[in-house]
Amino acid sequence: MFTECDGDDLIPTVRDLVNLAVDTAVKTSRSLDPNQVYADNATALLADLTP
């Protein structure tokens, strides 16, 4: 994660990471039950915890 976020403009990197997490959640839920695709807003969380 550090390598991916080691840059000046983090917004595109963070957006790509969140999109990947949501897409993965949707694909996983679809494989379990194609009639109940599920990915909520808690699928991915990225926080800046620096002081």
CHARMM internal coordinates of N, CA and C (Angstrom, degrees):
IC EDIT
DIST 1 N 1 CA 1.4454
DIST 1 CA 1 C 1.5283
ANGL 1 N 1 CA 1 C 110.00
DIST 1 C 2 N 1.3156
ANGL 1 CA 1 C 2 N 117.90
DIHE 1 N 1 CA 1 C 2 N -41.77
DIST 2 N 2 CA 1.4591
ANGL 1 C 2 N 2 CA 120.80
DIHE 1 CA 1 C 2 N 2 CA -178.69
DIST 2 CA 2 C 1.5310
ANGL 2 N 2 CA 2 C 110.97
DIHE 1 C 2 N 2 CA 2 C -58.81
DIST 2 C 3 N 1.3289
ANGL 2 CA 2 C 3 N 116.47
DIHE 2 N 2 CA 2 C 3 N -42.79
DIST 3 N 3 CA 1.4623
ANGL 2 C 3 N 3 CA 120.18
DIHE 2 CA 2 C 3 N 3 CA -179.09
DIST 3 CA 3 C 1.5189
ANGL 3 N 3 CA 3 C 110.90
DIHE 2 C 3 N 3 CA 3 C -62.36
DIST 3 C 4 N 1.3260
ANGL 3 CA 3 C 4 N 117.08
DIHE 3 N 3 CA 3 C 4 N -41.58
DIST 4 N 4 CA 1.4540
ANGL 3 C 4 N 4 CA 120.82
DIHE 3 CA 3 C 4 N 4 CA -179.49
DIST 4 CA 4 C 1.5288
ANGL 4 N 4 CA 4 C 112.12
DIHE 3 C 4 N 4 CA 4 C -67.41
DIST 4 C 5 N 1.3181
ANGL 4 CA 4 C 5 N 117.75
DIHE 4 N 4 CA 4 C 5 N -32.08
DIST 5 N 5 CA 1.4649
ANGL 4 C 5 N 5 CA 122.05
DIHE 4 CA 4 C 5 N 5 CA -175.86
DIST 5 CA 5 C 1.5168
ANGL 5 N 5 CA 5 C 112.77
DIHE 4 C 5 N 5 CA 5 C -99.59
DIST 5 C 6 N 1.3114
ANGL 5 CA 5 C 6 N 117.68
DIHE 5 N 5 CA 5 C 6 N 13.33
DIST 6 N 6 CA 1.4600
ANGL 5 C 6 N 6 CA 121.27
DIHE 5 CA 5 C 6 N 6 CA -178.55
DIST 6 CA 6 C 1.5310
ANGL 6 N 6 CA 6 C 109.12
DIHE 5 C 6 N 6 CA 6 C -94.01
DIST 6 C 7 N 1.3315
ANGL 6 CA 6 C 7 N 115.17
DIHE 6 N 6 CA 6 C 7 N 77.64
DIST 7 N 7 CA 1.4578
ANGL 6 C 7 N 7 CA 119.36
DIHE 6 CA 6 C 7 N 7 CA -179.78
DIST 7 CA 7 C 1.5095
ANGL 7 N 7 CA 7 C 110.43
DIHE 6 C 7 N 7 CA 7 C -162.39
DIST 7 C 8 N 1.3096
ANGL 7 CA 7 C 8 N 115.60
DIHE 7 N 7 CA 7 C 8 N 177.70
DIST 8 N 8 CA 1.4552
ANGL 7 C 8 N 8 CA 120.81
DIHE 7 CA 7 C 8 N 8 CA -177.03
DIST 8 CA 8 C 1.5256
ANGL 8 N 8 CA 8 C 112.54
DIHE 7 C 8 N 8 CA 8 C -77.69
DIST 8 C 9 N 1.3251
ANGL 8 CA 8 C 9 N 117.40
DIHE 8 N 8 CA 8 C 9 N -45.87
DIST 9 N 9 CA 1.4590
ANGL 8 C 9 N 9 CA 121.37
DIHE 8 CA 8 C 9 N 9 CA -175.15
DIST 9 CA 9 C 1.5293
ANGL 9 N 9 CA 9 C 108.94
DIHE 8 C 9 N 9 CA 9 C -107.40
DIST 9 C 10 N 1.3238
ANGL 9 CA 9 C 10 N 116.17
DIHE 9 N 9 CA 9 C 10 N 97.91
DIST 10 N 10 CA 1.4569
ANGL 9 C 10 N 10 CA 121.11
DIHE 9 CA 9 C 10 N 10 CA -175.73
DIST 10 CA 10 C 1.5209
ANGL 10 N 10 CA 10 C 113.78
DIHE 9 C 10 N 10 CA 10 C -82.82
DIST 10 C 11 N 1.3215
ANGL 10 CA 10 C 11 N 118.18
DIHE 10 N 10 CA 10 C 11 N -18.87
DIST 11 N 11 CA 1.4631
ANGL 10 C 11 N 11 CA 120.77
DIHE 10 CA 10 C 11 N 11 CA -174.20
DIST 11 CA 11 C 1.5379
ANGL 11 N 11 CA 11 C 112.09
DIHE 10 C 11 N 11 CA 11 C -56.26
DIST 11 C 12 N 1.3290
ANGL 11 CA 11 C 12 N 120.59
DIHE 11 N 11 CA 11 C 12 N -50.00
DIST 12 N 12 CA 1.4654
ANGL 11 C 12 N 12 CA 119.05
DIHE 11 CA 11 C 12 N 12 CA 179.46
DIST 12 CA 12 C 1.5353
ANGL 12 N 12 CA 12 C 112.48
DIHE 11 C 12 N 12 CA 12 C -62.54
DIST 12 C 13 N 1.3187
ANGL 12 CA 12 C 13 N 117.29
DIHE 12 N 12 CA 12 C 13 N -38.18
DIST 13 N 13 CA 1.4636
ANGL 12 C 13 N 13 CA 121.09
DIHE 12 CA 12 C 13 N 13 CA 179.59
DIST 13 CA 13 C 1.5170
ANGL 13 N 13 CA 13 C 110.81
DIHE 12 C 13 N 13 CA 13 C -65.52
DIST 13 C 14 N 1.3285
ANGL 13 CA 13 C 14 N 116.34
DIHE 13 N 13 CA 13 C 14 N -45.04
DIST 14 N 14 CA 1.4632
ANGL 13 C 14 N 14 CA 120.60
DIHE 13 CA 13 C 14 N 14 CA 179.42
DIST 14 CA 14 C 1.5274
ANGL 14 N 14 CA 14 C 110.03
DIHE 13 C 14 N 14 CA 14 C -64.91
DIST 14 C 15 N 1.3094
ANGL 14 CA 14 C 15 N 117.18
DIHE 14 N 14 CA 14 C 15 N -43.11
DIST 15 N 15 CA 1.4737
ANGL 14 C 15 N 15 CA 120.84
DIHE 14 CA 14 C 15 N 15 CA 179.16
DIST 15 CA 15 C 1.5200
ANGL 15 N 15 CA 15 C 110.67
DIHE 14 C 15 N 15 CA 15 C -60.40
DIST 15 C 16 N 1.3385
ANGL 15 CA 15 C 16 N 117.64
DIHE 15 N 15 CA 15 C 16 N -44.03
DIST 16 N 16 CA 1.4653
ANGL 15 C 16 N 16 CA 121.37
DIHE 15 CA 15 C 16 N 16 CA 178.41
DIST 16 CA 16 C 1.5274
ANGL 16 N 16 CA 16 C 111.26
DIHE 15 C 16 N 16 CA 16 C -62.77
DIST 16 C 17 N 1.3218
ANGL 16 CA 16 C 17 N 116.48
DIHE 16 N 16 CA 16 C 17 N -40.89
DIST 17 N 17 CA 1.4626
ANGL 16 C 17 N 17 CA 120.80
DIHE 16 CA 16 C 17 N 17 CA 179.83
DIST 17 CA 17 C 1.5303
ANGL 17 N 17 CA 17 C 111.06
DIHE 16 C 17 N 17 CA 17 C -64.03
DIST 17 C 18 N 1.3110
ANGL 17 CA 17 C 18 N 117.05
DIHE 17 N 17 CA 17 C 18 N -45.64
DIST 18 N 18 CA 1.4659
ANGL 17 C 18 N 18 CA 121.24
DIHE 17 CA 17 C 18 N 18 CA 179.14
DIST 18 CA 18 C 1.5174
ANGL 18 N 18 CA 18 C 110.77
DIHE 17 C 18 N 18 CA 18 C -65.11
DIST 18 C 19 N 1.3302
ANGL 18 CA 18 C 19 N 117.80
DIHE 18 N 18 CA 18 C 19 N -43.39
DIST 19 N 19 CA 1.4604
ANGL 18 C 19 N 19 CA 120.71
DIHE 18 CA 18 C 19 N 19 CA 178.02
DIST 19 CA 19 C 1.5279
ANGL 19 N 19 CA 19 C 111.24
DIHE 18 C 19 N 19 CA 19 C -60.54
DIST 19 C 20 N 1.3255
ANGL 19 CA 19 C 20 N 116.91
DIHE 19 N 19 CA 19 C 20 N -40.99
DIST 20 N 20 CA 1.4600
ANGL 19 C 20 N 20 CA 120.69
DIHE 19 CA 19 C 20 N 20 CA 177.67
DIST 20 CA 20 C 1.5312
ANGL 20 N 20 CA 20 C 111.12
DIHE 19 C 20 N 20 CA 20 C -63.04
DIST 20 C 21 N 1.3283
ANGL 20 CA 20 C 21 N 116.95
DIHE 20 N 20 CA 20 C 21 N -42.81
DIST 21 N 21 CA 1.4688
ANGL 20 C 21 N 21 CA 120.69
DIHE 20 CA 20 C 21 N 21 CA -179.91
DIST 21 CA 21 C 1.5267
ANGL 21 N 21 CA 21 C 110.88
DIHE 20 C 21 N 21 CA 21 C -63.94
DIST 21 C 22 N 1.3175
ANGL 21 CA 21 C 22 N 117.44
DIHE 21 N 21 CA 21 C 22 N -43.55
DIST 22 N 22 CA 1.4683
ANGL 21 C 22 N 22 CA 121.00
DIHE 21 CA 21 C 22 N 22 CA 179.65
DIST 22 CA 22 C 1.5219
ANGL 22 N 22 CA 22 C 110.20
DIHE 21 C 22 N 22 CA 22 C -66.93
DIST 22 C 23 N 1.3218
ANGL 22 CA 22 C 23 N 118.07
DIHE 22 N 22 CA 22 C 23 N -45.03
DIST 23 N 23 CA 1.4623
ANGL 22 C 23 N 23 CA 120.80
DIHE 22 CA 22 C 23 N 23 CA 178.62
DIST 23 CA 23 C 1.5241
ANGL 23 N 23 CA 23 C 111.19
DIHE 22 C 23 N 23 CA 23 C -59.98
DIST 23 C 24 N 1.3270
ANGL 23 CA 23 C 24 N 116.88
DIHE 23 N 23 CA 23 C 24 N -40.43
DIST 24 N 24 CA 1.4610
ANGL 23 C 24 N 24 CA 120.87
DIHE 23 CA 23 C 24 N 24 CA 178.31
DIST 24 CA 24 C 1.5238
ANGL 24 N 24 CA 24 C 111.00
DIHE 23 C 24 N 24 CA 24 C -64.80
DIST 24 C 25 N 1.3267
ANGL 24 CA 24 C 25 N 117.17
DIHE 24 N 24 CA 24 C 25 N -41.40
DIST 25 N 25 CA 1.4688
ANGL 24 C 25 N 25 CA 120.57
DIHE 24 CA 24 C 25 N 25 CA 178.51
DIST 25 CA 25 C 1.5273
ANGL 25 N 25 CA 25 C 110.96
DIHE 24 C 25 N 25 CA 25 C -63.91
DIST 25 C 26 N 1.3262
ANGL 25 CA 25 C 26 N 117.24
DIHE 25 N 25 CA 25 C 26 N -41.67
DIST 26 N 26 CA 1.4601
ANGL 25 C 26 N 26 CA 120.80
DIHE 25 CA 25 C 26 N 26 CA 179.16
DIST 26 CA 26 C 1.5345
ANGL 26 N 26 CA 26 C 110.39
DIHE 25 C 26 N 26 CA 26 C -64.94
DIST 26 C 27 N 1.3252
ANGL 26 CA 26 C 27 N 117.55
DIHE 26 N 26 CA 26 C 27 N -45.48
DIST 27 N 27 CA 1.4653
ANGL 26 C 27 N 27 CA 120.77
DIHE 26 CA 26 C 27 N 27 CA 179.29
DIST 27 CA 27 C 1.5249
ANGL 27 N 27 CA 27 C 111.07
DIHE 26 C 27 N 27 CA 27 C -62.61
DIST 27 C 28 N 1.3277
ANGL 27 CA 27 C 28 N 116.78
DIHE 27 N 27 CA 27 C 28 N -40.16
DIST 28 N 28 CA 1.4627
ANGL 27 C 28 N 28 CA 120.26
DIHE 27 CA 27 C 28 N 28 CA 179.57
DIST 28 CA 28 C 1.5173
ANGL 28 N 28 CA 28 C 110.84
DIHE 27 C 28 N 28 CA 28 C -65.75
DIST 28 C 29 N 1.3204
ANGL 28 CA 28 C 29 N 117.40
DIHE 28 N 28 CA 28 C 29 N -46.15
DIST 29 N 29 CA 1.4666
ANGL 28 C 29 N 29 CA 119.51
DIHE 28 CA 28 C 29 N 29 CA -179.93
DIST 29 CA 29 C 1.5206
ANGL 29 N 29 CA 29 C 111.00
DIHE 28 C 29 N 29 CA 29 C -66.02
DIST 29 C 30 N 1.3215
ANGL 29 CA 29 C 30 N 117.07
DIHE 29 N 29 CA 29 C 30 N -36.32
DIST 30 N 30 CA 1.4713
ANGL 29 C 30 N 30 CA 120.73
DIHE 29 CA 29 C 30 N 30 CA 178.55
DIST 30 CA 30 C 1.5327
ANGL 30 N 30 CA 30 C 110.75
DIHE 29 C 30 N 30 CA 30 C -65.15
DIST 30 C 31 N 1.3303
ANGL 30 CA 30 C 31 N 117.00
DIHE 30 N 30 CA 30 C 31 N -36.19
DIST 31 N 31 CA 1.4646
ANGL 30 C 31 N 31 CA 119.47
DIHE 30 CA 30 C 31 N 31 CA 179.41
DIST 31 CA 31 C 1.5249
ANGL 31 N 31 CA 31 C 111.30
DIHE 30 C 31 N 31 CA 31 C -69.30
DIST 31 C 32 N 1.3382
ANGL 31 CA 31 C 32 N 117.04
DIHE 31 N 31 CA 31 C 32 N -28.43
DIST 32 N 32 CA 1.4607
ANGL 31 C 32 N 32 CA 120.82
DIHE 31 CA 31 C 32 N 32 CA 177.97
DIST 32 CA 32 C 1.5239
ANGL 32 N 32 CA 32 C 112.00
DIHE 31 C 32 N 32 CA 32 C -79.34
DIST 32 C 33 N 1.3232
ANGL 32 CA 32 C 33 N 117.00
DIHE 32 N 32 CA 32 C 33 N -40.16
DIST 33 N 33 CA 1.4657
ANGL 32 C 33 N 33 CA 121.98
DIHE 32 CA 32 C 33 N 33 CA 179.30
DIST 33 CA 33 C 1.5292
ANGL 33 N 33 CA 33 C 108.32
DIHE 32 C 33 N 33 CA 33 C -156.31
DIST 33 C 34 N 1.3265
ANGL 33 CA 33 C 34 N 117.06
DIHE 33 N 33 CA 33 C 34 N 103.21
DIST 34 N 34 CA 1.4649
ANGL 33 C 34 N 34 CA 120.43
DIHE 33 CA 33 C 34 N 34 CA -176.83
DIST 34 CA 34 C 1.5259
ANGL 34 N 34 CA 34 C 114.11
DIHE 33 C 34 N 34 CA 34 C -61.50
DIST 34 C 35 N 1.3228
ANGL 34 CA 34 C 35 N 117.59
DIHE 34 N 34 CA 34 C 35 N -17.86
DIST 35 N 35 CA 1.4597
ANGL 34 C 35 N 35 CA 120.90
DIHE 34 CA 34 C 35 N 35 CA -178.72
DIST 35 CA 35 C 1.5262
ANGL 35 N 35 CA 35 C 113.33
DIHE 34 C 35 N 35 CA 35 C -89.53
DIST 35 C 36 N 1.3276
ANGL 35 CA 35 C 36 N 117.14
DIHE 35 N 35 CA 35 C 36 N -9.02
DIST 36 N 36 CA 1.4658
ANGL 35 C 36 N 36 CA 119.96
DIHE 35 CA 35 C 36 N 36 CA -178.87
DIST 36 CA 36 C 1.5291
ANGL 36 N 36 CA 36 C 109.89
DIHE 35 C 36 N 36 CA 36 C -132.54
DIST 36 C 37 N 1.3165
ANGL 36 CA 36 C 37 N 115.36
DIHE 36 N 36 CA 36 C 37 N 74.99
DIST 37 N 37 CA 1.4637
ANGL 36 C 37 N 37 CA 120.73
DIHE 36 CA 36 C 37 N 37 CA 178.07
DIST 37 CA 37 C 1.5186
ANGL 37 N 37 CA 37 C 108.00
DIHE 36 C 37 N 37 CA 37 C -75.79
DIST 37 C 38 N 1.3248
ANGL 37 CA 37 C 38 N 116.50
DIHE 37 N 37 CA 37 C 38 N 131.26
DIST 38 N 38 CA 1.4554
ANGL 37 C 38 N 38 CA 120.03
DIHE 37 CA 37 C 38 N 38 CA -173.03
DIST 38 CA 38 C 1.5205
ANGL 38 N 38 CA 38 C 111.67
DIHE 37 C 38 N 38 CA 38 C -142.60
DIST 38 C 39 N 1.3006
ANGL 38 CA 38 C 39 N 116.27
DIHE 38 N 38 CA 38 C 39 N 128.38
DIST 39 N 39 CA 1.4627
ANGL 38 C 39 N 39 CA 123.63
DIHE 38 CA 38 C 39 N 39 CA 169.27
DIST 39 CA 39 C 1.5175
ANGL 39 N 39 CA 39 C 105.98
DIHE 38 C 39 N 39 CA 39 C -156.83
DIST 39 C 40 N 1.2983
ANGL 39 CA 39 C 40 N 117.15
DIHE 39 N 39 CA 39 C 40 N 115.04
DIST 40 N 40 CA 1.4611
ANGL 39 C 40 N 40 CA 119.44
DIHE 39 CA 39 C 40 N 40 CA -178.36
DIST 40 CA 40 C 1.5234
ANGL 40 N 40 CA 40 C 111.39
DIHE 39 C 40 N 40 CA 40 C -98.75
DIST 40 C 41 N 1.3085
ANGL 40 CA 40 C 41 N 116.28
DIHE 40 N 40 CA 40 C 41 N -178.18
DIST 41 N 41 CA 1.4667
ANGL 40 C 41 N 41 CA 120.24
DIHE 40 CA 40 C 41 N 41 CA -176.50
DIST 41 CA 41 C 1.5226
ANGL 41 N 41 CA 41 C 112.73
DIHE 40 C 41 N 41 CA 41 C -73.75
DIST 41 C 42 N 1.3229
ANGL 41 CA 41 C 42 N 118.34
DIHE 41 N 41 CA 41 C 42 N -4.40
DIST 42 N 42 CA 1.4579
ANGL 41 C 42 N 42 CA 121.08
DIHE 41 CA 41 C 42 N 42 CA 176.94
DIST 42 CA 42 C 1.5298
ANGL 42 N 42 CA 42 C 111.23
DIHE 41 C 42 N 42 CA 42 C -96.70
DIST 42 C 43 N 1.3031
ANGL 42 CA 42 C 43 N 117.17
DIHE 42 N 42 CA 42 C 43 N 9.43
DIST 43 N 43 CA 1.4659
ANGL 42 C 43 N 43 CA 121.01
DIHE 42 CA 42 C 43 N 43 CA -179.01
DIST 43 CA 43 C 1.5264
ANGL 43 N 43 CA 43 C 110.24
DIHE 42 C 43 N 43 CA 43 C -63.12
DIST 43 C 44 N 1.3126
ANGL 43 CA 43 C 44 N 118.10
DIHE 43 N 43 CA 43 C 44 N -38.80
DIST 44 N 44 CA 1.4530
ANGL 43 C 44 N 44 CA 121.77
DIHE 43 CA 43 C 44 N 44 CA -178.81
DIST 44 CA 44 C 1.5176
ANGL 44 N 44 CA 44 C 110.23
DIHE 43 C 44 N 44 CA 44 C -137.61
DIST 44 C 45 N 1.3163
ANGL 44 CA 44 C 45 N 114.57
DIHE 44 N 44 CA 44 C 45 N 139.50
DIST 45 N 45 CA 1.4538
ANGL 44 C 45 N 45 CA 120.36
DIHE 44 CA 44 C 45 N 45 CA 176.73
DIST 45 CA 45 C 1.5077
ANGL 45 N 45 CA 45 C 107.90
DIHE 44 C 45 N 45 CA 45 C -140.49
DIST 45 C 46 N 1.2973
ANGL 45 CA 45 C 46 N 116.50
DIHE 45 N 45 CA 45 C 46 N 126.35
DIST 46 N 46 CA 1.4545
ANGL 45 C 46 N 46 CA 121.93
DIHE 45 CA 45 C 46 N 46 CA 176.04
DIST 46 CA 46 C 1.5116
ANGL 46 N 46 CA 46 C 107.41
DIHE 45 C 46 N 46 CA 46 C -125.85
DIST 46 C 47 N 1.3173
ANGL 46 CA 46 C 47 N 116.77
DIHE 46 N 46 CA 46 C 47 N 123.23
DIST 47 N 47 CA 1.4644
ANGL 46 C 47 N 47 CA 120.27
DIHE 46 CA 46 C 47 N 47 CA -176.19
DIST 47 CA 47 C 1.5262
ANGL 47 N 47 CA 47 C 110.09
DIHE 46 C 47 N 47 CA 47 C -127.01
DIST 47 C 48 N 1.3074
ANGL 47 CA 47 C 48 N 115.79
DIHE 47 N 47 CA 47 C 48 N 143.50
DIST 48 N 48 CA 1.4609
ANGL 47 C 48 N 48 CA 122.01
DIHE 47 CA 47 C 48 N 48 CA 174.56
DIST 48 CA 48 C 1.5232
ANGL 48 N 48 CA 48 C 106.69
DIHE 47 C 48 N 48 CA 48 C -92.93
DIST 48 C 49 N 1.3226
ANGL 48 CA 48 C 49 N 116.62
DIHE 48 N 48 CA 48 C 49 N 109.62
DIST 49 N 49 CA 1.4609
ANGL 48 C 49 N 49 CA 121.91
DIHE 48 CA 48 C 49 N 49 CA -175.98
DIST 49 CA 49 C 1.5235
ANGL 49 N 49 CA 49 C 112.71
DIHE 48 C 49 N 49 CA 49 C -104.76
DIST 49 C 50 N 1.3291
ANGL 49 CA 49 C 50 N 117.33
DIHE 49 N 49 CA 49 C 50 N 15.41
DIST 50 N 50 CA 1.4507
ANGL 49 C 50 N 50 CA 119.53
DIHE 49 CA 49 C 50 N 50 CA 178.74
DIST 50 CA 50 C 1.5218
ANGL 50 N 50 CA 50 C 110.16
DIHE 49 C 50 N 50 CA 50 C -72.66
DIST 50 C 51 N 1.3345
ANGL 50 CA 50 C 51 N 116.80
DIHE 50 N 50 CA 50 C 51 N 145.78
DIST 51 N 51 CA 1.4730
ANGL 50 C 51 N 51 CA 119.61
DIHE 50 CA 50 C 51 N 51 CA -179.54
DIST 51 CA 51 C 1.5156
ANGL 51 N 51 CA 51 C 112.52
DIHE 50 C 51 N 51 CA 51 C -70.39
END
COOR INIT
IC SEED 1 N 1 CA 1 C
IC BUILD
